[in-house]
Amino acid sequence: MTANTAKYALQIVREMNVPADKLYKAWTTPERMGEWFCPQPWKVTEARMDIRAGGSSFILMEGPNGEKIPNYGIYLEVVPNKKLVFTDAYTSAWVPSEKPFMTAVVEFEDLGNGRTKYIATAYHWTEEDKNAHQQMGFEEGWGIVARQLEEIAKTF
């Protein structure tokens, strides 16, 4: 299923001036997540990742007013330098989460000459979840994150 055929998908597509392997490395280096994963003034203050199918992840995002949003998830598919698929439907060891929100698919397509087509798709279970994600500023937020990711990836 692609974002074009999925009922409740949101997607951004960007061409970036950085090789796919560096983008993938930025996505899979927990100690660097705080440099790009959230639009400012939000920040990542903790990140743990077991990057393999079935491996768990935890990312703690903190807002400017002390808000804390813990994000627990599981990797469903990992293809080095090409694709990461993860979901919040499970928290760890296949333990279901209380309220799944989305499954994310992040793809890195090598365009040659150090350029990459970056595709980030959020698949939601319900129309309400998709609409809530749009209201949170999906396009702007994920766009800012993509720009930050591109700049940080150049440093790898």
VENSULDA-V170395 format. One record per backbone hydrogen bond with DSSP energy under -1.0 kcal/mol. NH is the residue of the N-H (numbers start at 0). CO is the residue of the C=O. E is the energy in kcal/mol with one decimal. If there is no record, write none. Layout:
[[NH,CO,E] [NH,CO,E]]
This chain:
[[4,1,-1.3] [5,1,-2.2] [9,121,-2.1] [11,119,-2.3] [13,117,-2.6] [15,115,-3.3] [17,15,-1.1] [22,18,-1.6] [23,19,-2.7] [24,20,-1.9] [25,21,-2.1] [26,22,-2.0] [27,23,-1.2] [31,28,-2.0] [32,29,-1.3] [34,31,-1.7] [35,32,-1.7] [36,32,-2.7] [41,38,-1.6] [42,61,-2.0] [44,59,-2.4] [47,57,-2.7] [49,55,-2.5] [51,49,-1.6] [53,74,-3.7] [54,51,-3.0] [56,72,-2.3] [57,47,-2.6] [58,70,-2.2] [59,45,-2.8] [60,68,-2.5] [61,42,-3.2] [62,66,-2.2] [65,62,-1.4] [68,60,-3.3] [70,58,-2.4] [72,56,-2.0] [73,86,-2.2] [74,54,-3.0] [75,84,-3.0] [76,84,-1.5] [78,82,-3.0] [81,78,-2.6] [82,78,-2.6] [83,105,-2.3] [84,76,-2.6] [85,103,-2.2] [86,73,-2.2] [87,101,-1.8] [90,94,-3.0] [94,91,-2.3] [96,88,-2.6] [102,122,-2.3] [103,85,-3.2] [104,120,-2.5] [105,83,-3.0] [106,118,-3.2] [107,81,-2.8] [108,116,-3.0] [110,114,-2.6] [114,111,-1.6] [115,15,-2.3] [116,108,-3.1] [117,13,-3.6] [118,106,-2.4] [119,11,-2.4] [120,104,-2.6] [121,9,-3.0] [122,102,-3.3] [123,7,-1.8] [129,125,-2.1] [130,126,-3.0] [131,127,-2.5] [132,128,-2.4] [133,129,-2.2] [134,130,-2.5] [135,131,-1.7] [136,133,-1.4] [137,132,-1.2] [140,136,-3.4] [141,137,-3.2] [142,138,-1.5] [143,139,-2.5] [144,140,-2.4] [145,141,-2.0] [146,142,-2.0] [147,143,-2.5] [148,144,-3.0] [149,145,-2.4] [150,146,-1.9] [151,147,-2.5] [152,148,-3.1] [153,149,-1.2] [154,151,-1.9] [155,152,-1.6]]
